[in-house]
C-alpha cells in the first residue's frame, strides 16, 4: 500500500514529538536528584522509545521511511528547552512544570492526529499512544500540583 503524504506527515510528526519526549525524559532522568522522579522519567523515556518504534514500523509497512537525519541529536522541540535550566535549579516543581509543558505539545499533536482520516490500524495505535501520553501528562501534572502544595 502506497503511503498517503498527509498520513506519512502525521505519523512523522508524532514520531518527532515522541523523540522530543524521549530525549527530554532521558535528560531529566539523568539530572534530577529525586529518586521517584528519576525512575518515572526513565520509564517515560522507554515508553516513548517504544512508541517511536511502533510508529516507524507502521511507516515502513506503508512504504514510507522515517527521516532519521532530521532528528538525531537535532532539534528538540522548544517545549523541552527550559528543562535544563529547571534541572540545574534543582526545583522539583519547576522540573515538573517543564515536563508538563513538553507533554502539552505531545497531547496536542496526538489530538490533531486523531482528527485526521487515518487507516484503522494506525488510528488504533495513535489512540492507544494518545491515551498513554495523556496519562503521563496527567500524572506529571498531579505531581506538579503536589509539589506546589508542598
VOBA-1610 file (N, C-alpha, C; in pm, whole numbers, padded with zeros to 5 digits, always signed):
BEGIN
Unk+00085-00118+00000Unk+00000+00000+00000Unk+00089+00124+00000Unk+00063+00212-00092Unk+00144+00335-00101Unk+00104+00429+00012Unk+00202+00501+00059Unk+00178+00592+00171Unk+00119+00725+00123Unk+00012+00764+00184Unk-00050+00892+00157Unk+00038+00998+00224Unk+00065+01105+00153Unk+00158+01207+00204Unk+00112+01266+00338Unk-00016+01292+00351Unk-00066+01351+00476Unk-00053+01253+00592Unk-00084+01127+00567Unk-00072+01025+00672Unk+00075+01010+00712Unk+00162+01005+00614Unk+00306+00994+00641Unk+00355+01112+00723Unk+00309+01231+00687Unk+00349+01352+00757Unk+00296+01352+00901Unk+00173+01305+00918Unk+00113+01297+01051Unk+00192+01202+01140Unk+00222+01084+01088Unk+00298+00985+01166Unk+00437+01039+01197Unk+00499+01101+01098Unk+00633+01157+01120Unk+00631+01262+01231Unk+00527+01345+01230Unk+00514+01450+01333Unk+00503+01386+01472Unk+00425+01278+01483Unk+00412+01209+01612Unk+00545+01148+01654Unk+00617+01092+01557Unk+00749+01034+01587Unk+00841+01144+01642Unk+00837+01260+01579Unk+00920+01372+01627Unk+00883+01412+01769Unk+00753+01422+01798Unk+00711+01458+01933Unk+00755+01351+02033Unk+00747+01224+01994Unk+00792+01116+02083Unk+00943+01122+02104Unk+01017+01156+01998Unk+01163+01168+02011Unk+01196+01282+02107Unk+01124+01393+02094Unk+01145+01506+02186Unk+01122+01460+02330Unk+01010+01390+02350Unk+00975+01343+02484Unk+01077+01244+02538Unk+01119+01150+02453Unk+01218+01050+02496Unk+01347+01120+02538Unk+01389+01216+02457Unk+01513+01288+02488Unk+01497+01375+02613Unk+01384+01442+02622Unk+01357+01526+02740Unk+01356+01443+02867Unk+01285+01332+02863Unk+01276+01247+02983Unk+01410+01181+03015Unk+01485+01144+02910Unk+01617+01084+02934Unk+01707+01184+03005Unk+01709+01306+02954Unk+01788+01413+03015Unk+01745+01435+03159Unk+01614+01442+03180Unk+01561+01466+03314Unk+01599+01352+03408Unk+01590+01229+03360Unk+01620+01114+03447Unk+01767+01113+03488Unk+01854+01164+03400Unk+01997+01166+03432Unk+02031+01277+03531Unk+01957+01387+03524Unk+01995+01505+03602Unk+01913+01532+03727Unk+01795+01473+03736Unk+01711+01501+03852Unk+01763+01422+03972Unk+01748+01478+04091Unk+01802+01411+04209Unk+01700+01323+04280Unk+01572+01359+04273Unk+01469+01280+04341Unk+01457+01142+04277Unk+01474+01039+04357Unk+01472+00902+04303Unk+01338+00869+04238Unk+01227+00912+04297Unk+01097+00879+04239Unk+01083+00940+04098Unk+01131+01064+04082Unk+01124+01128+03950Unk+01222+01063+03853Unk+01340+01029+03902Unk+01441+00964+03818Unk+01381+00837+03756Unk+01317+00754+03839Unk+01256+00630+03792Unk+01140+00656+03697Unk+01057+00753+03731Unk+00941+00786+03648Unk+00986+00838+03511Unk+01083+00929+03511Unk+01130+00985+03384Unk+01195+00877+03298Unk+01267+00787+03360Unk+01329+00677+03285Unk+01219+00591+03221Unk+01114+00563+03298Unk+01002+00483+03248Unk+00936+00552+03127Unk+00916+00684+03138Unk+00853+00755+03027Unk+00944+00764+02905Unk+01075+00773+02925Unk+01169+00775+02813Unk+01160+00642+02737Unk+01156+00533+02810Unk+01145+00400+02749Unk+01010+00386+02677Unk+00904+00435+02740Unk+00771+00431+02680Unk+00773+00503+02545Unk+00833+00623+02541Unk+00836+00700+02416Unk+00919+00628+02310Unk+01029+00566+02351Unk+01111+00491+02256Unk+01030+00379+02191Unk+00949+00310+02270Unk+00870+00201+02212Unk+00759+00256+02123Unk+00707+00373+02157Unk+00606+00437+02072Unk+00667+00476+01936Unk+00790+00525+01940Unk+00861+00562+01817Unk+00874+00438+01728Unk+00921+00329+01787Unk+00940+00205+01712Unk+00809+00159+01649Unk+00702+00165+01726Unk+00571+00122+01677Unk+00526+00209+01558Unk+00545+00340+01569Unk+00506+00430+01459Unk+00596+00410+01336Unk+00726+00394+01360Unk+00819+00372+01248Unk+00784+00242+01175Unk+00747+00138+01250Unk+00707+00011+01188Unk+00588+00032+01096Unk+00493+00114+01139Unk+00375+00142+01057Unk+00414+00216+00929Unk+00505+00312+00944Unk+00552+00387+00826Unk+00615+00292+00724Unk+00700+00203+00774Unk+00770+00108+00686Unk+00668+00017+00616Unk+00569-00032+00692Unk+00465-00118+00634Unk+00390-00047+00522Unk+00379+00085+00534Unk+00308+00162+00432Unk+00401+00208+00321Unk+00526+00169+00329Unk+00620+00205+00224Unk+00689+00339+00245Unk+00671+00397+00362Unk+00736+00524+00391Unk+00854+00501+00482Unk+00937+00600+00496Unk+01051+00591+00586Unk+01052+00711+00678Unk+01098+00687+00800Unk+01113+00798+00893Unk+01246+00863+00860Unk+01246+00992+00841Unk+01369+01063+00809Unk+01449+01087+00936Unk+01535+00991+00967Unk+01616+00997+01089Unk+01702+01122+01096Unk+01754+01164+00982Unk+01853+01273+00982Unk+01801+01399+01049Unk+01672+01423+01040Unk+01620+01549+01094Unk+01613+01548+01246Unk+01629+01431+01307Unk+01602+01430+01450Unk+01716+01383+01539Unk+01805+01300+01490Unk+01909+01250+01578Unk+01993+01367+01629Unk+01985+01385+01762Unk+02055+01495+01827Unk+02026+01628+01760Unk+01921+01633+01682Unk+01887+01755+01609Unk+01806+01849+01694Unk+01700+01897+01637Unk+01622+01998+01706Unk+01521+01935+01799Unk+01538+01957+01925Unk+01440+01913+02022Unk+01339+02026+02033Unk+01214+01991+02036Unk+01108+02092+02039Unk+01131+02192+02152Unk+01099+02316+02126Unk+01120+02421+02225Unk+01058+02388+02360Unk+00959+02304+02359Unk+00890+02269+02484Unk+00985+02213+02588Unk+01091+02148+02544Unk+01182+02083+02638Unk+01306+02167+02666Unk+01320+02282+02601Unk+01444+02359+02612Unk+01472+02411+02753Unk+01369+02456+02822Unk+01389+02513+02956Unk+01408+02406+03063Unk+01401+02280+03021Unk+01417+02171+03117Unk+01555+02175+03182Unk+01659+02200+03103Unk+01796+02204+03157Unk+01807+02307+03270Unk+01751+02425+03247Unk+01756+02531+03348Unk+01682+02487+03474Unk+01567+02424+03455Unk+01490+02377+03570Unk+01567+02271+03646Unk+01633+02181+03572Unk+01711+02075+03636Unk+01827+02133+03715Unk+01891+02233+03657Unk+02003+02299+03723Unk+01959+02363+03854Unk+01836+02416+03854Unk+01786+02484+03974Unk+01749+02385+04085Unk+01741+02257+04048Unk+01705+02152+04146Unk+01568+02176+04209Unk+01482+02248+04137Unk+01350+02280+04187Unk+01250+02179+04130Unk+01203+02090+04215Unk+01113+01982+04172Unk+00991+02034+04096Unk+00929+02139+04149Unk+00809+02194+04085Unk+00842+02245+03945Unk+00955+02314+03932Unk+00994+02368+03800Unk+01023+02257+03700Unk+01091+02153+03746Unk+01121+02040+03657Unk+00989+01978+03608Unk+00897+01959+03700Unk+00767+01900+03663Unk+00689+01993+03570Unk+00698+02124+03593Unk+00630+02219+03504Unk+00685+02208+03362Unk+00816+02197+03349Unk+00877+02187+03215Unk+00839+02056+03148Unk+00835+01947+03225Unk+00794+01819+03168Unk+00648+01825+03124Unk+00566+01890+03205Unk+00424+01903+03169Unk+00409+01985+03040Unk+00490+02088+03028Unk+00484+02171+02907Unk+00520+02088+02784Unk+00621+02003+02798Unk+00658+01914+02688Unk+00543+01820+02655Unk+00478+01769+02759Unk+00365+01679+02740Unk+00247+01750+02674Unk+00229+01879+02703Unk+00121+01955+02639Unk+00134+01948+02487Unk+00256+01962+02437Unk+00280+01956+02293Unk+00249+01817+02238Unk+00286+01713+02313Unk+00261+01576+02268Unk+00110+01549+02264Unk+00039+01589+02370Unk-00106+01568+02375Unk-00172+01637+02256Unk-00131+01761+02231Unk-00187+01839+02119Unk-00160+01769+01985Unk-00038+01721+01966Unk-00002+01654+01840Unk-00088+01529+01820Unk-00110+01454+01927Unk-00191+01332+01917Unk-00339+01365+01893Unk-00389+01470+01959Unk-00528+01511+01937Unk-00548+01547+01790Unk-00455+01625+01736Unk-00465+01666+01595Unk-00459+01545+01503Unk-00371+01449+01535Unk-00358+01330+01452Unk-00488+01249+01451Unk-00553+01242+01568Unk-00677+01165+01578Unk-00793+01229+01501Unk-00781+01358+01472Unk-00885+01425+01394Unk-00872+01397+01244Unk-00758+01341+01205Unk-00733+01314+01063Unk-00792+01179+01023Unk-00805+01163+00893Unk-00861+01040+00839Unk-00748+00937+00824Unk-00723+00864+00932Unk-00614+00766+00932Unk-00670+00625+00908Unk-00589+00538+00846Unk-00632+00398+00831Unk-00658+00339+00970Unk-00752+00247+00981Unk-00796+00198+01113Unk-00683+00141+01198Unk-00590+00068+01139Unk-00478+00012+01216Unk-00397+00124+01281Unk-00368+00225+01203Unk-00288+00338+01253Unk-00369+00418+01354Unk-00496+00439+01326Unk-00581+00514+01419Unk-00583+00445+01556Unk-00590+00312+01557Unk-00590+00235+01681Unk-00461+00259+01758Unk-00348+00253+01689Unk-00217+00274+01753Unk-00208+00416+01807Unk-00249+00512+01726Unk-00243+00653+01767Unk-00334+00677+01888Unk-00452+00614+01889Unk-00544+00629+02002Unk-00481+00571+02129Unk-00421+00453+02119Unk-00357+00390+02234Unk-00242+00477+02286Unk-00161+00527+02193Unk-00049+00612+02233Unk-00098+00744+02292Unk-00205+00797+02235Unk-00264+00921+02291Unk-00304+00897+02436Unk-00370+00783+02461Unk-00413+00751+02597Unk-00293+00745+02692Unk-00182+00683+02645Unk-00060+00674+02726Unk+00001+00812+02752Unk+00006+00894+02649Unk+00062+01028+02661Unk-00024+01112+02756Unk-00155+01100+02742Unk-00247+01176+02827Unk-00232+01133+02973Unk-00218+01002+02997Unk-00197+00952+03134Unk-00066+01007+03190Unk+00040+01007+03109Unk+00170+01060+03154Unk+00154+01208+03187Unk+00088+01282+03098Unk+00066+01425+03119Unk-00006+01449+03251Unk-00115+01376+03272Unk-00196+01397+03392Unk-00120+01357+03519Unk-00037+01253+03509Unk+00044+01210+03623Unk+00147+01318+03658Unk+00215+01370+03556Unk+00314+01477+03576Unk+00245+01599+03639Unk+00125+01631+03587Unk+00051+01747+03640Unk+00016+01727+03786Unk-00028+01606+03824Unk-00065+01584+03963Unk+00059+01590+04054Unk+00173+01543+04005Unk+00298+01555+04082Unk+00337+01702+04097Unk+00319+01778+03989Unk+00350+01922+03993Unk+00261+01992+04093Unk+00130+01959+04091Unk+00037+02021+04185Unk+00075+01988+04329Unk+00116+01863+04352Unk+00160+01821+04487Unk+00285+01896+04527Unk+00375+01919+04432Unk+00500+01992+04463Unk+00468+02137+04495Unk+00370+02193+04426Unk+00326+02331+04451Unk+00272+02343+04593Unk+00188+02247+04629Unk+00123+02248+04760Unk+00225+02223+04872Unk+00325+02140+04839Unk+00424+02102+04940Unk+00521+02212+04959
//
